[in-house]
Amino acid sequence: MNFVHLLLPDFGLILCGYLICRHTPLNRAVWEPVESLVYFFLFPVLLFQSIVRSPLDLVAASSLVGAGLVLGVSGIAMAYALPWLPGLRRHIDAREHAGAAQVAFRFNSYIALALSERLLGAQGLLLIAVLIGVCVPLFNVGAVWPMARHSQTGLGRALVRNPLIIATALGLVANFSGFQIPEWLAPTVNRVGGASIPLGLMAAGAGMQFGHLAQQKALAAGLLTIRHLLMPLVAAGLAWAFRLDAAQATVLIAFSAMPTASSCYVLASRMGYNGAYVAGLVTLSTVLGMVSLPFALGVLR
């Protein structure tokens, strides 16, 4: 499989947003409302749709669920611990870390769904849906907590008001209750969810400022090392420890090497953090995904 071809469209949209914002009249005044639209409506619809799409059989996939949760907790723990590592504390700004820590463990669900279907067809979609359903709530809490804590905003209040967490919770309730999106409504929901990907990626590019990455090189290097090297290594160990079958192991390892979520930028910006810095990390993560995915699937698997 040509992973470069799979990731290139996302990188192209980020670059397109950057060029449009910098070199046309469609500047930041245009893109800020787009960010709000993506954050409060389009991305939540995509999350809800992704979780509801396939029935979740948590009993049949209990080993995969366990491995996914341990992988998620490991990624969050490594991201949180980064400023406490010897020699790094004085090189990492606490506020920048609070807004960017999510980059180390969140994932691009669109690429995850597309890649899983290419690898394993309908079975791959079902397995990745299980991981999305159990890990998205965990990752969203992990993303919001340091930002809410650093800005002294109550965690509960931040979570309850977070549209991504609301959409995930509603999606899980709907899935477990057997709800299916009506056929007459499905095409509209598909189009709304599909619109979130290009607009979210272009908004990330529009807010990108590579100069911010140079100010926090240690933080960027640490977070991207966790996302693209340590997470795949942990996933390979968990696939063995949980005795996953070949299909489950493939999905878990691919899941661990995904580029970070493009919505990281939107979440950081909407919570008052340095969205430009996070957008740069999203871009670099997309590029690194062209290396980490072949490494994870070709070597670790």
Backbone torsions as a table, in degrees:
resi	resn	phi	psi	omega
1	MET	NA	138.8	179.7
2	ASN	-91.1	97.0	-177.1
3	PHE	-69.3	-29.0	179.0
4	VAL	-60.7	-43.4	179.5
5	HIS	-65.3	-30.7	179.3
6	LEU	-70.9	-37.6	-175.0
7	LEU	-91.2	-22.9	-174.8
8	LEU	-58.6	-39.3	178.4
9	PRO	-59.9	-39.6	178.9
10	ASP	-65.2	-45.0	178.8
11	PHE	-63.0	-38.1	179.1
12	GLY	-63.5	-38.4	178.5
13	LEU	-68.1	-39.0	176.7
14	ILE	-62.4	-45.0	179.0
15	LEU	-63.8	-38.9	179.5
16	CYS	-61.6	-45.7	177.9
17	GLY	-61.4	-40.0	179.2
18	TYR	-63.0	-46.8	-177.7
19	LEU	-67.7	-40.8	179.8
20	ILE	-63.1	-44.0	-177.8
21	CYS	-67.6	-35.7	-175.0
22	ARG	-86.0	-27.2	-168.7
23	HIS	-126.0	13.7	175.5
24	THR	-136.8	170.1	176.2
25	PRO	-65.0	-11.4	178.9
26	LEU	-80.7	74.9	-173.5
27	ASN	-92.3	-160.8	-175.1
28	ARG	-60.0	-31.0	179.1
29	ALA	-60.5	-28.0	177.9
30	VAL	-82.2	-38.7	-170.6
31	TRP	-81.3	-24.0	178.6
32	GLU	-62.5	-43.8	173.9
33	PRO	-64.3	-31.6	177.2
34	VAL	-63.5	-42.1	177.5
35	GLU	-57.9	-43.6	179.5
36	SER	-63.5	-42.0	178.8
37	LEU	-61.0	-45.2	-179.8
38	VAL	-64.0	-46.1	-173.6
39	TYR	-69.3	-43.8	-172.4
40	PHE	-91.9	-14.8	-176.7
41	PHE	-133.6	-56.7	-170.0
42	LEU	-68.3	-49.4	179.8
43	PHE	-64.3	-41.9	175.9
44	PRO	-58.3	-39.5	177.7
45	VAL	-63.7	-41.4	178.8
46	LEU	-62.5	-44.4	179.2
47	LEU	-61.5	-48.5	-179.7
48	PHE	-58.2	-46.5	-178.4
49	GLN	-62.9	-42.5	-177.8
50	SER	-63.4	-37.0	-177.6
51	ILE	-78.6	-37.7	-177.0
52	VAL	-76.2	-22.6	-169.8
53	ARG	-55.4	-42.3	-176.4
54	SER	-125.3	134.5	178.3
55	PRO	-59.4	136.2	-179.6
56	LEU	-95.6	118.1	174.7
57	ASP	-104.5	88.7	-174.5
58	LEU	-69.0	-25.1	178.8
59	VAL	-69.4	-48.1	-179.5
60	ALA	-65.3	-30.0	-177.2
61	ALA	-108.3	28.0	-173.9
62	SER	-61.5	-37.8	179.6
63	SER	-66.7	-42.2	177.9
64	LEU	-64.9	-40.1	177.7
65	VAL	-61.5	-46.3	179.3
66	GLY	-61.2	-45.7	179.4
67	ALA	-63.8	-40.5	179.6
68	GLY	-63.9	-41.9	179.5
69	LEU	-66.9	-41.7	177.6
70	VAL	-64.4	-40.5	176.8
71	LEU	-61.2	-44.4	179.9
72	GLY	-63.2	-45.8	178.6
73	VAL	-63.0	-38.1	178.8
74	SER	-63.4	-44.3	179.2
75	GLY	-63.0	-43.6	178.6
76	ILE	-63.0	-44.1	-179.5
77	ALA	-62.4	-42.8	179.1
78	MET	-64.3	-39.7	179.3
79	ALA	-65.9	-43.0	-179.9
80	TYR	-66.6	-33.5	-175.1
81	ALA	-79.2	-12.3	-172.5
82	LEU	-52.8	-47.6	-177.9
83	PRO	-68.0	-13.9	-177.2
84	TRP	-94.3	-3.6	179.3
85	LEU	-70.6	144.9	-178.1
86	PRO	-54.8	129.4	176.4
87	GLY	86.9	-10.4	-176.9
88	LEU	-99.5	-23.3	-174.2
89	ARG	-53.5	-45.5	-175.6
90	ARG	-77.5	-9.0	-179.6
91	HIS	-101.3	-4.7	-175.4
92	ILE	-120.5	121.5	176.7
93	ASP	-76.2	131.9	-174.4
94	ALA	-62.3	-40.9	-179.1
95	ARG	-68.9	-41.9	177.6
96	GLU	-62.3	-38.7	178.9
97	HIS	-65.0	-40.9	-179.2
98	ALA	-60.2	-40.8	-178.6
99	GLY	-78.6	-26.5	-172.7
100	ALA	-104.1	-10.4	-175.9
101	ALA	-55.3	-33.7	-178.6
102	GLN	-58.1	-26.4	-178.6
103	VAL	-60.1	-29.5	-175.0
104	ALA	-73.1	-22.9	-174.4
105	PHE	-128.7	-19.7	177.8
106	ARG	-75.1	165.3	-172.0
107	PHE	-142.2	157.5	178.6
108	ASN	-82.1	102.7	-174.8
109	SER	-66.4	-30.2	179.9
110	TYR	-65.2	-47.8	178.2
111	ILE	-64.9	-38.4	179.4
112	ALA	-60.2	-45.2	179.4
113	LEU	-65.6	-43.8	-178.3
114	ALA	-65.6	-44.2	-177.2
115	LEU	-68.7	-40.6	-180.0
116	SER	-63.1	-38.0	177.7
117	GLU	-67.2	-38.7	178.9
118	ARG	-67.3	-36.4	-177.2
119	LEU	-74.6	-45.4	-169.0
120	LEU	-132.8	8.2	178.7
121	GLY	66.3	-140.9	-176.4
122	ALA	-62.2	-35.4	178.0
123	GLN	-62.8	-39.7	178.5
124	GLY	-63.8	-41.3	177.9
125	LEU	-62.2	-41.4	179.9
126	LEU	-64.6	-43.7	-178.1
127	LEU	-67.7	-41.4	179.9
128	ILE	-69.9	-30.2	176.2
129	ALA	-63.3	-37.6	176.3
130	VAL	-61.3	-47.3	-179.9
131	LEU	-64.4	-41.7	177.9
132	ILE	-61.0	-44.3	-176.8
133	GLY	-63.1	-37.6	-177.3
134	VAL	-92.0	-25.8	-174.3
135	CYS	-94.7	-30.3	-178.6
136	VAL	-60.0	-44.7	176.6
137	PRO	-60.1	-43.5	179.5
138	LEU	-61.5	-46.5	-177.2
139	PHE	-68.2	-36.8	179.2
140	ASN	-67.9	-39.5	174.3
141	VAL	-63.2	-43.7	178.9
142	GLY	-62.8	-30.9	179.4
143	ALA	-77.0	-40.0	-175.1
144	VAL	-77.3	-35.5	-171.5
145	TRP	-56.2	-51.6	-178.5
146	PRO	-64.8	-32.7	178.7
147	MET	-70.5	-42.3	178.3
148	ALA	-65.7	-39.2	-179.2
149	ARG	-67.3	-44.6	-176.6
150	HIS	-69.6	-34.9	179.6
151	SER	-89.2	4.1	178.5
152	GLN	59.4	35.8	172.6
153	THR	-98.7	135.7	-178.8
154	GLY	-57.0	132.8	-178.7
155	LEU	-60.7	-46.0	-179.3
156	GLY	-58.2	-43.2	179.3
157	ARG	-63.8	-42.2	-179.7
158	ALA	-65.0	-38.8	-179.0
159	LEU	-70.4	-43.8	-177.7
160	VAL	-63.7	-32.0	-178.0
161	ARG	-91.3	-2.5	-177.4
162	ASN	-81.6	115.8	-175.7
163	PRO	-65.1	-28.0	179.7
164	LEU	-70.0	-38.8	178.3
165	ILE	-72.2	-39.2	176.6
166	ILE	-59.6	-45.6	-179.4
167	ALA	-64.1	-39.2	179.2
168	THR	-65.1	-45.7	-179.9
169	ALA	-62.5	-44.1	178.4
170	LEU	-63.9	-37.6	178.9
171	GLY	-63.9	-42.2	179.2
172	LEU	-65.9	-44.3	177.9
173	VAL	-60.0	-44.8	-179.8
174	ALA	-64.0	-40.3	-178.7
175	ASN	-65.1	-48.6	-177.3
176	PHE	-68.6	-24.2	178.7
177	SER	-87.3	-2.9	177.9
178	GLY	85.4	11.5	-178.6
179	PHE	-69.2	139.6	174.2
180	GLN	-127.8	140.6	177.1
181	ILE	-64.4	127.0	-178.6
182	PRO	-56.5	145.9	-177.0
183	GLU	-58.4	-37.2	-178.4
184	TRP	-69.5	-23.4	-178.3
185	LEU	-96.0	-21.5	-174.5
186	ALA	-55.6	-44.7	179.8
187	PRO	-59.2	-39.5	178.9
188	THR	-66.5	-44.2	179.5
189	VAL	-62.9	-40.2	178.2
190	ASN	-61.2	-41.7	-179.0
191	ARG	-69.7	-39.1	178.3
192	VAL	-64.6	-47.5	178.7
193	GLY	-63.1	-40.6	179.4
194	GLY	-64.4	-32.8	179.7
195	ALA	-67.6	-23.1	-176.8
196	SER	-67.3	-30.9	-175.9
197	ILE	-69.1	-58.3	-179.2
198	PRO	-63.0	-40.3	-179.1
199	LEU	-68.4	-39.4	178.2
200	GLY	-64.3	-42.3	179.6
201	LEU	-68.1	-40.9	178.8
202	MET	-67.7	-36.5	176.1
203	ALA	-64.5	-37.3	176.2
204	ALA	-63.1	-41.3	177.6
205	GLY	-66.5	-37.7	-179.7
206	ALA	-64.5	-30.5	-179.6
207	GLY	-93.7	6.3	-172.5
208	MET	-80.1	135.2	175.0
209	GLN	-141.0	103.9	-174.5
210	PHE	-65.0	-21.9	179.2
211	GLY	-59.9	-30.2	179.5
212	HIS	-66.9	-31.9	179.2
213	LEU	-63.9	-36.2	-179.0
214	ALA	-65.8	-25.5	-179.0
215	GLN	-77.2	-23.0	-178.0
216	GLN	-132.2	59.7	-176.5
217	LYS	-65.0	-41.2	-178.0
218	ALA	-63.4	-42.5	179.3
219	LEU	-64.2	-45.6	179.7
220	ALA	-60.4	-46.4	-179.0
221	ALA	-62.9	-42.1	-179.2
222	GLY	-65.2	-47.6	-177.8
223	LEU	-65.0	-41.5	-178.6
224	LEU	-74.2	-28.1	173.6
225	THR	-66.2	-41.8	176.4
226	ILE	-62.1	-47.9	-174.8
227	ARG	-64.3	-41.4	-168.7
228	HIS	-110.0	-7.1	177.5
229	LEU	-124.7	-55.2	-174.5
230	LEU	-70.5	-40.4	179.2
231	MET	-61.8	-45.7	175.8
232	PRO	-61.5	-37.5	178.1
233	LEU	-64.7	-42.3	177.4
234	VAL	-63.2	-42.2	-179.5
235	ALA	-62.2	-40.2	178.6
236	ALA	-62.5	-41.4	177.1
237	GLY	-65.4	-39.5	-179.7
238	LEU	-69.6	-35.6	177.3
239	ALA	-59.7	-37.8	176.8
240	TRP	-73.8	-44.7	-176.5
241	ALA	-64.9	-37.4	-178.8
242	PHE	-91.0	2.8	177.6
243	ARG	53.7	48.5	179.6
244	LEU	-71.3	147.7	175.4
245	ASP	-74.5	176.7	-172.3
246	ALA	-60.8	-42.9	-178.1
247	ALA	-66.4	-45.6	-179.9
248	GLN	-63.7	-41.6	179.6
249	ALA	-64.0	-40.4	179.3
250	THR	-61.2	-46.3	-178.5
251	VAL	-66.6	-42.6	-179.8
252	LEU	-62.6	-44.6	-178.1
253	ILE	-68.9	-39.9	175.4
254	ALA	-63.2	-42.1	178.3
255	PHE	-57.8	-39.1	-176.4
256	SER	-71.6	-22.1	-174.4
257	ALA	-104.0	7.9	-178.3
258	MET	-63.8	150.0	166.9
259	PRO	-60.2	155.5	-178.6
260	THR	-68.0	165.3	-176.0
261	ALA	-69.9	135.1	176.4
262	SER	-65.9	-23.2	178.8
263	SER	-73.2	-6.8	174.6
264	CYS	-56.0	-43.0	-179.7
265	TYR	-62.6	-46.0	-177.6
266	VAL	-62.9	-44.7	-179.0
267	LEU	-63.0	-45.8	179.9
268	ALA	-62.3	-43.1	-179.1
269	SER	-64.9	-44.8	-176.6
270	ARG	-69.9	-21.9	178.1
271	MET	-96.1	9.2	172.4
272	GLY	87.3	19.0	-179.3
273	TYR	-104.0	-178.5	-172.9
274	ASN	-76.9	84.6	-178.3
275	GLY	-63.7	-32.5	-179.7
276	ALA	-63.0	-40.5	179.2
277	TYR	-66.4	-44.4	179.9
278	VAL	-65.7	-36.7	177.7
279	ALA	-62.2	-38.4	175.6
280	GLY	-62.7	-40.6	177.7
281	LEU	-64.9	-39.2	177.4
282	VAL	-60.6	-42.6	179.9
283	THR	-64.0	-47.8	179.2
284	LEU	-63.0	-36.7	179.3
285	SER	-65.4	-37.8	177.7
286	THR	-63.0	-40.6	177.7
287	VAL	-65.8	-45.0	-178.8
288	LEU	-66.2	-26.0	177.2
289	GLY	-60.9	-26.1	177.1
290	MET	-68.4	-16.8	176.9
291	VAL	-101.4	-44.1	-173.8
292	SER	-69.9	-34.1	179.2
293	LEU	-66.9	-49.3	175.4
294	PRO	-61.1	-37.2	178.5
295	PHE	-62.8	-47.3	-177.1
296	ALA	-65.9	-46.5	-175.4
297	LEU	-82.0	-29.0	-177.6
298	GLY	-91.1	-27.1	-176.4
299	VAL	-110.1	-57.0	-174.6
300	LEU	-68.7	-37.6	-179.8
301	ARG	-66.4	NA	NA
